[in-house]
Amino acid sequence: MDSNLVSVIIASYNYQNLIEKAIKSVLIQTYKNWELIIVEDGSTDNSEEVIQKYLNNPKIKLFKHEGNVNKGLKETLLLGLKNSSGKYIAFLEADDWWEKDCLDKKMEIVNENENIKFIFSDVSISSEKEDIGWYEGYFKSQKDILNKHKMPFSAEKYFKRHNFIPTFSCVLVEKKLLESCDFETLNDPTLDYWLFKQLSTKTNFYYIPDKLTNWKLHDNSYINTIFTPKNQFDGFESKLNQNIKNNKRISKYKKIKQNLNKHISNLLKIVSKKRYDALKKKHDTLNKKNIEILNDIYNNQNINSEEYIKKTDRCFKREKSDPKLIAFYLPQFHTIPENDKWWGKGFTEWYNVTTGQPQFIGHYQPHLPDELGFYDLSNNKTFNKQIELAKKYGLFGFCFHYYWFSGGKRLLEKPIFNYLNDGNLDFPFMLCWANEPWSRRWDGSENDILMDQNFKEEDIKRFIDDIMPFFKDNRYIKINNSPILIVYRPYYISNKLIDKTIEIWRKSVKKEGFSDLYLMYTKTGNCGNDLSKLGFDARIEFPPNCTKYVVQKKLKITNPNYKGQIFNLPKTVIETNRVKNKDNAYKTVFPSWDNTARKKNIAHIFYNSSPKFYKKWLYNSIKQTDEVHPENKLVFINAWNEWAEGAHLEPDRKYGFAYLEATLDALLEYRLDLPLYDLEE
């Protein structure tokens, strides 16, 4: 959580003529570290049309109740609170607006004193009512009281009889403190009184005498009076007092509970070998694609989690200056005879995915698909759905891994040729020659070679002729009429053969009418060094290869047989950027990385990945690409669908569309030319 981020929450209901002024007052704030959460409460007017005009700003997000129904103020504010990321919450009613320094002045006080958790300011009245004398009298009485106090002050006694603060819109409060309150008010229009009354028992209040909020009074105001007769609050006092009494009673046992939790934590550091063996035996017996036993071993809090983000109505519209995000694409997820032979009848990558098991407490496994399901890539309808999502969230194209082996043998090629032959699949693509041999690495048998890769002289022309139909396709990604080809691991081509290979390839593409071949290689394996002298045009990062790993410590391992490695992703990225020299390689990022599904007990896991960090990493990579490759703004993402390596933009059951939404946010922020993110925050 960003300690300086303010989440502004607007509850929108039938204020089509007023809400735009509220939104604009947030946009002009001199304090820039904010996000705006607008929650539509089932408006029946054109409020949403007004809001939609501002959703291209990545700092503004719109949420709705399921079915777009009206649920009232309480449920609307709770939905906004749930989707907020800031440490502080500032409410702004849809018919009010702020002065431009409203947040600045409040956060200045917060930064000077971290103990200040609740701030409210003076307000200006803007009214359609003929007589506002009563309200003006109220403000005078309030100020007479406040002028007697040194800030901060205890406001508890002033909420005994009425609401001492006139409007939500003048308040800034610490989110954690607000979440500790009971929102179950007996009267929805008095939710502010109900919350302020509780908060006054939890912390001192700080009053700013400046008129930072404009309070709109009109006949349709949500709250038309401040004072409320006591008989409308039957049960209000008793319920609040009972909550306070319960909190005091609970705090008595806090130390006992903390001591108990220490003992429990020690017990949970590792499950017993006996328990593990029993669960594993049950797992092997069931053998029903592991679904039942997964739920038994791990009560999967990842599925339908609180971090799940639904698909929004936003849709990327590409502009000429936008960077081109290209996602690596695994053409697996369909049966082939070779996999039937090596891994069992009907094997696809989905088998590995469903067998992923958590190795430590809090480990996100298995990664299970959401929107697209367990698809079959031999069916072109899957491509249509994937392309629709990729376009919507700003991707430019796919980079298919192409498995071509010496002698001309291809594997997993069916989906790629289906794509080539279906001109209706309107989405750019390119190829990465995955030119390493296949072994039983998935189960740790590195030396058991399934398909060898021994590239020979007779393979040079054969390979380039094989992929020439892809180059000729109008959808193929090119730079200055030169088709791009990535070679995954060039060192599988011998030193004696590499010069001749590149020479023949370039002559072949020129003969077909292209300007040249734009030849790239990945920084992986033994290819961290610059191979431009050998004839390559560029290199491309391929994390998590060639990174400066930072080990993740203090995890509670639950699998006693686990012998893999766990790294801290944010710290790894930061450390890699810190130690490496200036590099002109094309950037690649990944949403997350965890090959537990393939490697089991020897998996490499990058912990602490999140949509928020991914967005920052992607945004910084785009900005850096803009400087190093201004004419060819290509940024790669690993990957679109590497499910068994935990590297997928496709929606899953834990995060939903969060990583795709973060991708779109990064692109839109690039247009705003914002500064680079500090990845250590």
Residue pairs with C-beta under 8 A, 6 or more apart in sequence:
1 85
1 86
1 87
2 33
2 85
2 86
2 87
2 681
3 87
4 33
4 87
4 107
4 111
5 33
5 34
5 35
5 85
5 86
5 87
5 88
6 31
6 33
6 34
6 35
6 86
6 87
6 88
6 89
6 90
6 103
6 107
6 172
7 34
7 35
7 37
7 80
7 84
7 85
7 86
7 88
7 89
7 90
7 175
8 26
8 34
8 35
8 36
8 37
8 90
8 91
8 92
8 103
9 37
9 39
9 77
9 80
9 81
9 84
9 89
9 90
9 91
9 92
10 19
10 22
10 23
10 36
10 37
10 38
10 39
10 80
10 91
10 92
10 93
10 94
11 39
11 41
11 73
11 76
11 77
11 80
11 91
11 93
11 94
12 19
12 38
12 39
12 40
12 41
12 43
12 47
12 48
12 51
12 94
13 40
13 41
13 42
13 43
13 47
13 70
13 76
13 94
14 43
14 44
14 45
14 47
14 220
15 22
15 43
15 45
15 47
15 94
15 95
16 43
16 45
16 46
16 47
16 49
16 50
18 94
18 95
18 216
19 47
19 50
19 51
19 94
19 95
20 50
20 53
21 97
22 92
22 93
22 94
22 95
22 96
22 97
23 36
23 38
23 51
23 54
23 60
24 97
25 92
25 97
25 98
25 99
25 100
25 102
26 34
26 36
26 92
26 98
27 54
27 57
28 100
29 98
29 100
29 101
29 102
29 103
29 104
30 100
30 101
30 103
30 104
31 101
31 103
31 104
31 107
33 107
34 59
34 86
34 90
34 103
35 59
35 60
35 61
35 84
35 85
35 86
36 59
36 60
36 61
37 61
37 63
37 80
37 83
37 84
38 51
38 60
38 61
38 62
38 63
38 80
39 62
39 63
39 64
39 65
39 76
39 77
39 79
39 80
40 47
40 48
40 51
40 62
40 63
40 64
40 65
40 68
41 65
41 70
41 71
41 72
41 73
41 75
41 76
42 64
42 65
42 68
42 69
42 70
42 71
47 94
48 62
51 62
52 62
52 313
54 60
55 61
55 62
55 313
55 314
56 314
56 668
57 668
57 672
58 664
58 665
58 666
58 668
58 669
58 672
61 83
61 312
62 312
62 313
63 79
63 80
63 83
65 71
65 75
65 76
65 79
72 188
73 188
73 189
73 191
73 222
74 183
74 184
74 185
74 188
74 191
77 91
77 183
77 191
78 183
81 89
81 175
81 178
81 179
82 306
84 175
85 612
86 175
87 174
87 175
87 176
88 107
88 110
88 172
88 173
88 174
88 175
89 172
89 173
89 174
89 175
89 178
90 103
90 106
90 171
90 172
91 168
91 169
91 171
92 98
92 168
92 169
93 167
93 168
93 169
93 216
93 222
95 216
95 218
95 221
95 222
96 167
96 169
96 213
96 214
96 215
96 216
97 213
97 214
97 216
98 169
98 212
98 213
98 214
99 210
99 211
99 212
99 213
99 214
101 212
102 121
102 212
102 213
103 172
105 121
105 208
105 210
105 212
106 119
106 121
106 172
106 208
106 212
107 172
109 116
109 119
109 206
109 208
110 116
110 119
110 172
115 152
116 152
116 204
116 206
117 173
117 174
117 177
117 203
118 171
118 172
118 173
118 174
118 177
118 199
118 203
118 204
118 205
118 206
119 171
119 172
119 173
119 205
119 206
119 207
119 208
120 165
120 170
120 171
120 172
120 205
120 206
120 207
120 208
121 170
121 207
121 208
121 209
121 210
121 211
121 212
121 213
122 139
122 143
122 170
122 207
122 208
122 209
122 210
122 211
122 212
122 213
123 139
123 166
123 167
123 169
123 170
123 211
123 212
123 213
123 214
123 215
124 211
124 213
124 214
124 215
125 132
125 135
125 136
125 139
125 215
125 217
126 214
126 215
126 216
126 217
127 135
127 216
127 217
127 218
128 217
128 218
128 219
129 217
129 218
129 219
132 217
135 166
135 217
135 226
138 166
138 226
138 227
139 166
142 164
143 209
145 158
146 153
146 207
146 209
149 207
151 206
151 207
152 204
152 205
152 206
153 204
153 205
153 206
153 207
154 200
154 204
154 205
155 164
155 200
155 204
155 205
156 200
156 201
158 164
158 200
159 193
159 196
159 197
159 200
161 227
161 230
162 193
162 226
162 227
162 228
163 190
163 192
163 193
163 196
163 226
163 227
163 228
164 196
165 171
165 192
165 196
166 215
166 226
167 192
167 213
167 215
167 223
168 192
169 213
169 215
170 212
170 213
170 215
171 196
173 199
177 199
177 202
177 203
178 195
178 199
180 202
181 195
181 198
181 199
181 202
182 194
182 198
182 239
182 240
182 243
183 191
183 194
183 195
185 191
185 194
185 195
186 233
186 234
186 235
186 236
186 239
187 194
187 232
187 233
189 222
189 223
190 223
190 228
190 232
190 233
192 223
193 228
194 236
197 240
198 240
198 243
199 205
201 240
201 244
217 224
265 556
268 361
268 556
269 556
269 557
270 556
270 557
270 558
270 560
271 558
271 560
273 560
276 558
276 559
276 560
276 561
279 293
279 296
279 297
282 293
282 296
283 290
283 293
283 297
286 292
286 293
289 351
289 354
290 354
290 355
290 366
291 354
294 300
294 354
294 357
294 366
297 357
297 358
298 357
298 358
298 365
300 366
302 364
302 365
302 653
302 654
303 368
303 653
303 654
304 653
305 653
305 654
305 655
307 611
307 654
307 655
307 658
308 653
308 654
308 655
308 656
308 658
309 611
309 655
309 656
309 657
309 658
309 661
310 656
310 657
311 371
311 651
311 656
311 657
312 657
312 661
314 392
314 661
314 664
315 392
316 391
316 392
316 393
316 394
316 664
316 667
318 394
318 396
319 671
322 394
322 633
322 667
322 670
322 671
323 396
323 622
323 625
323 626
323 633
323 634
323 635
323 667
323 670
324 396
324 397
324 477
324 633
324 634
324 635
325 394
325 395
325 396
325 635
325 636
325 637
325 663
325 667
326 395
326 396
326 397
326 398
326 399
326 430
326 477
326 634
326 635
326 636
326 637
327 390
327 395
327 397
327 398
327 399
327 636
327 637
327 638
327 639
327 640
327 649
328 398
328 399
328 401
328 432
328 636
328 637
328 638
328 639
328 640
328 642
329 398
329 399
329 400
329 401
329 429
329 639
329 640
329 641
330 349
330 401
330 639
330 640
330 641
330 642
330 643
331 377
331 400
331 401
331 412
331 413
331 414
331 415
331 416
332 348
332 349
332 377
332 412
333 348
333 349
333 350
333 375
333 376
333 377
333 415
333 641
334 348
334 376
334 377
334 378
334 412
334 414
334 415
335 346
335 347
335 348
335 378
336 411
336 412
336 414
338 411
338 450
338 451
339 347
339 348
340 346
340 347
342 440
342 450
343 351
344 351
348 376
349 643
349 644
350 374
350 643
352 442
352 597
352 598
352 644
353 366
353 367
353 368
353 597
353 643
353 644
354 366
354 368
355 366
355 597
355 600
356 365
356 366
356 367
356 596
356 597
356 644
357 365
357 366
357 559
357 596
357 600
358 364
358 365
358 558
358 559
359 365
359 557
359 558
359 559
359 562
359 564
359 566
359 596
359 603
359 605
360 555
360 556
360 557
360 558
360 559
360 562
360 566
361 555
361 556
361 558
362 555
362 556
363 558
363 596
363 605
364 592
364 594
364 646
364 654
365 594
365 596
365 597
366 597
367 594
367 597
367 643
367 646
367 648
367 652
367 654
368 652
368 653
369 375
369 643
369 650
369 651
369 652
369 653
370 651
370 652
370 653
370 656
371 385
371 389
371 650
371 651
371 656
371 657
372 382
372 385
372 386
372 389
372 650
372 651
375 382
375 385
376 382
377 383
377 414
377 415
378 414
378 415
378 418
380 418
380 419
380 422
380 425
383 415
383 418
383 419
383 422
383 425
384 425
386 640
386 641
386 650
387 425
387 426
387 427
389 650
389 651
389 660
390 398
390 427
390 640
391 427
392 660
393 649
393 657
393 660
393 661
393 663
393 664
394 663
394 664
394 667
395 637
395 640
395 649
395 663
396 428
396 477
397 427
397 428
397 429
397 430
397 477
398 427
398 428
398 429
398 430
398 640
399 429
399 430
399 431
399 432
399 486
399 636
400 416
400 419
400 429
400 430
400 431
400 432
401 412
401 432
401 434
401 488
402 410
402 413
402 416
402 431
402 432
402 433
402 434
402 467
403 410
403 411
403 412
403 413
403 434
403 438
404 410
404 433
404 435
404 463
404 466
404 467
405 411
405 437
405 451
405 452
405 453
406 452
406 453
406 454
406 455
406 456
406 459
407 459
408 459
408 462
408 466
409 451
410 466
411 438
411 451
416 431
416 470
419 425
419 429
420 469
420 470
420 473
425 475
426 475
427 475
428 475
428 476
428 477
429 470
429 475
429 476
429 477
430 476
430 477
430 483
430 484
430 485
430 486
431 467
431 470
431 485
431 486
432 485
432 486
432 487
432 488
432 522
433 463
433 467
433 485
433 486
433 487
433 488
434 488
435 453
435 455
435 487
435 488
435 489
435 492
435 493
436 453
436 488
436 489
436 492
437 449
437 450
437 451
437 452
437 453
437 492
438 449
438 450
438 451
439 445
439 446
439 447
439 448
439 449
439 450
440 446
440 448
440 450
441 598
441 599
442 598
442 599
443 600
444 599
444 600
444 602
453 492
455 492
455 493
455 494
455 497
455 501
456 497
457 497
457 500
460 497
460 500
460 501
460 504
460 505
461 504
461 508
464 504
464 505
464 508
464 509
465 508
467 485
468 508
468 509
468 512
470 476
470 483
471 483
471 509
471 512
471 514
472 512
476 483
477 483
477 484
478 484
478 514
478 518
479 518
479 632
480 515
480 516
480 518
481 514
481 515
481 516
482 509
482 514
482 515
482 516
482 517
482 518
483 509
483 514
483 517
483 518
484 518
484 520
485 505
485 517
485 518
485 519
485 520
486 520
486 521
486 522
486 540
487 493
487 519
487 520
487 521
487 522
487 536
488 521
488 522
488 524
489 521
489 522
489 524
489 525
489 526
489 527
490 498
490 521
490 527
490 531
490 534
490 536
491 525
491 526
491 527
493 501
498 534
498 535
499 534
499 535
502 519
502 534
502 535
502 536
503 535
505 517
505 519
506 516
506 517
506 519
506 535
509 516
509 517
510 516
518 537
518 538
519 535
519 536
519 537
519 538
520 536
520 537
520 538
520 539
520 540
520 586
521 527
521 531
521 536
521 539
521 540
522 539
522 540
522 541
522 542
522 545
523 539
523 540
523 541
523 542
523 545
523 546
523 585
524 542
524 545
524 546
525 545
527 539
528 546
530 539
531 539
532 538
532 539
538 584
538 585
538 586
539 585
539 586
540 585
540 586
540 588
540 636
541 583
541 585
541 586
541 587
541 588
541 636
542 588
542 638
543 573
543 576
543 588
543 589
543 590
543 593
543 638
544 567
544 572
544 590
544 593
544 604
544 606
547 572
547 573
547 576
548 572
548 575
548 576
548 578
548 579
548 580
549 565
549 567
549 572
550 567
550 568
550 571
550 572
550 575
551 565
551 566
551 567
551 568
552 566
552 567
552 568
552 605
552 607
552 608
555 566
555 607
559 601
561 601
562 601
562 603
563 601
563 602
564 596
564 599
564 601
564 602
564 603
564 604
564 605
565 604
565 605
566 604
566 605
566 606
566 607
567 604
567 605
567 606
567 607
568 606
568 607
568 608
569 592
569 593
569 606
569 607
569 608
569 609
569 613
570 608
570 613
570 679
570 680
571 608
572 606
573 617
573 679
574 679
574 680
577 679
584 628
584 629
586 625
586 629
586 634
586 635
586 636
587 621
587 622
587 624
587 625
587 635
587 636
588 621
588 635
588 636
588 637
588 638
589 614
589 617
589 618
589 621
589 635
589 636
589 637
589 638
590 614
590 637
590 638
590 639
590 647
591 609
591 611
591 614
591 637
591 647
591 648
591 649
591 659
592 606
592 609
592 614
592 646
592 647
593 604
593 605
593 606
593 609
593 645
593 646
593 647
594 603
594 604
594 605
594 606
594 645
594 646
595 603
595 604
595 605
595 644
595 645
595 646
596 603
596 605
596 646
597 643
597 644
597 645
597 646
598 644
598 645
605 646
611 655
611 658
611 659
611 661
611 662
612 662
613 679
614 659
614 662
615 662
615 663
615 665
615 666
616 677
616 679
617 679
618 635
618 637
618 662
618 663
618 666
619 665
619 666
619 669
619 670
619 674
619 676
619 677
620 676
620 677
620 679
621 635
622 633
622 635
622 666
622 667
622 670
623 670
623 676
625 633
625 634
625 635
626 633
626 670
637 649
637 663
638 647
639 645
639 647
639 648
639 649
640 648
640 649
640 650
641 648
641 649
641 650
642 648
643 650
648 659
649 659
649 660
649 663
651 657
651 660
